[in-house]
Amino acid sequence: MAKYREHFTLDPHDIDRIERAIRFEISQHAQHVHAEDPDAQRSHGEIRALNDLLAKIFHQKVFYSQVNRTGVPGG
């Protein structure tokens, strides 16, 4: 049976493209929900799943801020 890779080599531009694609997909599903499409319930579930995926990506990012001479982040 195949195994999933645990580590990926993606640069920030790759991550940005992935996030933009997910946001575009969310907007497509939101149009179905807004138009009261018969598949609106399914689209609502997809929106929730895609937002959860965006949250996973966001929480794996490491944000750095410039540190001044006192050692306190500059915010």
C-alpha positions in Angstrom: 0.0 0.0 0.0 1.3 3.5 -0.8 2.4 5.8 1.9 1.8 9.5 2.1 4.8 11.9 2.2 5.0 13.7 5.5 7.3 16.6 4.4 6.9 18.8 1.3 9.2 21.3 -0.2 7.0 24.2 -1.1 8.2 27.8 -1.2 6.0 30.8 0.0 4.9 31.5 -3.6 3.6 27.9 -3.9 1.7 28.3 -0.7 0.3 31.6 -1.9 -1.0 29.9 -5.1 -2.6 27.1 -3.2 -4.3 29.6 -0.9 -5.6 31.7 -3.8 -6.9 28.5 -5.5 -8.7 27.5 -2.3 -10.3 31.0 -2.0 -11.4 30.9 -5.6 -13.0 27.5 -5.0 -14.8 28.9 -1.9 -16.1 31.8 -4.0 -17.5 29.4 -6.6 -19.3 27.4 -3.9 -20.6 30.6 -2.3 -22.3 31.5 -5.6 -24.2 28.3 -5.5 -25.3 28.9 -1.9 -26.3 32.4 -2.7 -28.3 31.4 -5.8 -30.2 28.8 -3.7 -29.0 26.0 -5.9 -30.4 22.5 -5.0 -26.8 21.5 -4.1 -26.5 24.4 -1.7 -26.2 22.2 1.3 -23.3 20.3 -0.3 -21.7 23.6 -1.2 -22.0 24.8 2.3 -20.2 21.7 3.5 -17.5 22.2 0.9 -17.0 25.8 2.0 -16.6 24.7 5.6 -14.0 22.0 4.6 -12.1 24.5 2.5 -12.0 27.0 5.3 -10.7 24.4 7.6 -8.0 23.6 5.1 -7.0 27.3 4.9 -6.8 27.3 8.7 -4.5 24.3 8.7 -2.2 26.1 6.3 -2.3 29.3 8.2 -1.5 27.7 11.5 1.6 26.0 10.1 3.1 29.3 9.0 5.9 30.8 11.2 5.7 34.6 11.4 8.8 36.6 12.2 9.0 40.2 13.3 12.1 42.4 13.4 13.7 42.4 16.9 15.2 45.7 18.1 18.2 46.1 20.5 16.2 45.3 23.6 15.3 41.9 22.2 11.6 42.8 22.2 9.8 42.2 18.8 9.0 45.5 17.0 5.4 44.5 16.1 
